[in-house]
């Protein structure tokens, strides 16, 4: 079926270009099976497949990378996004996607000048005293130049390349077309959820095109990390910043990958690695808003082991619910609870059809390797690799936010090892994870949640009864393919949760009853308090001690 997306001569010309490049790298059969050649031929163009046989000896992942580089910046960016999907692709493909670089030849400054002045709404020299026409860096979408303001402040100008938005939007239309064809024609490609991947990529890329979003990301992360005095985030000059121009403070520092220069300046690379990890974990687990591309090129090292963060175009967001899932997953792995680990993976994938017993069995094998291993000795790379391997085996996909988090952790581990060969990302994370767990399962937190649930129960008592039509409409849709054992486990887990909730409510009721006993005027008293009150308080204290002891015992298993 030919989509109605190919509605301009430029779109058709570009599709023919893409098809030719894919064919050149030996993907002609895939082109036919997906129906791409039909789309071009039905538009009146004849598709030829001039395969370069000297390329066929390369592995498919390598050929794919070369094809993406030749197809241009949109596809290079797509490959960089795919490099975060460790749940969908094996390591061989991830490694190739990571090699994709969007470095392109610099444009002459004269070509950028009209766009800069249109953004500033005035001549450039009326705003800046000097502008260095030699770029500090260049990429597919933007070019960076150093400048000096009228008051002598050094700044950097990140300038979006002219006409890049139109080119990218055209490529995105074609990608939507290709993804829909892939999903409809190829069962093999369908498991990669191509339509969803392209939608995720489109949203990410269009946000990256808007520099005001990047600047807001920078300010938000800077505010979240204000308590870490060793982190610096460049100041944004909003009076000159807009969608296609980003003006930020210029920071002079040593690139973090230049280990020899860092040591020559007497800087402590081990301390720097530890500080980068502390920044990342605080962003991920406490704030839920983190730099998603923590590679060495995005950090400068300043005197006194201070760290400057750069380039906030790619960020990750974790909701409170998602962070709680991560905490639970960590706890279940350490406590060897395979069923609940599988349950979290199932929640992440939102799958409607799978063999849950098989998933639990494979999860048991996975977590046995971590039996008795302290939290700070867990190999995060191996753990993430095992989890994503399990999900690939069961054709489950990670949600984009967790996939981005996984990739950020792997990148961070590599960055830390560059600075300190003995670096272990979990050692840096352990104090924060334990603190979160202890806060989550503290008596105060439990009491607060119990109170909220009690109020919700009371609210239900005042709810109007539902009409038959409302009851019918609220019934969940059947979940085909989920086995009976899974349903039984869910029911049992729900019943256990209700039983624990009932115990907590009875404990609260016993405490209130004991307090009321103290007000009985007649009968045996001691120190002015009725003896039944002492008995009641004693029983409640024993019950409370047992509950706290069990909570403490669970937490000790994390050490």
ABEGO torsion letter per residue (X at the ends): XBBAABABAAAAAAAAAAAAAAAAAGAAAAAAAAGAAAAAAAAGBBBBBBBBAAAAABBAAAAAAAAAAAAEAAAAAAAAAAAABAAABBAAAAAAAAABBABBBBBBAAAAAAAAAAAAGBBAAAABABBBABBABBBAABBBBBBBBAAGBBBBBBBBBBGAAAAAAAAAAAAAAAAAAAAAABAAAAAAGAAAAAAAAAAAAAAAABAAAAAAAAAAAAAAAAABAABBBBBBBAAABBAABBBBBBBBBBBAABAAAAAAAGBBAAAAAAAAAAAAAAAAAAAGBBBABBBAAABBBBBGGBBBBBGAABBBBBBAAAAAAAAAAAAAAAAGBAAAAAAAAAAAAGBABBBAAAAAAAAAAAAAAABGBBAAABBAAAAAAAAAAAAAAAGBBBBAAAAAAAAAAAAAAAAAAAABAABBAAAAAAAAAAAAAAAAABAAAAAAAAAAAAAAAAAAAABBBBBAAAAAAABBBBBBGBBAAAAAAAAAAAAAAAAAAAAAAAAAAAAAAAAAAAABABEBBBGGBBAAAAAAAAAAAAAAAAAAAAAAAAAAAAX
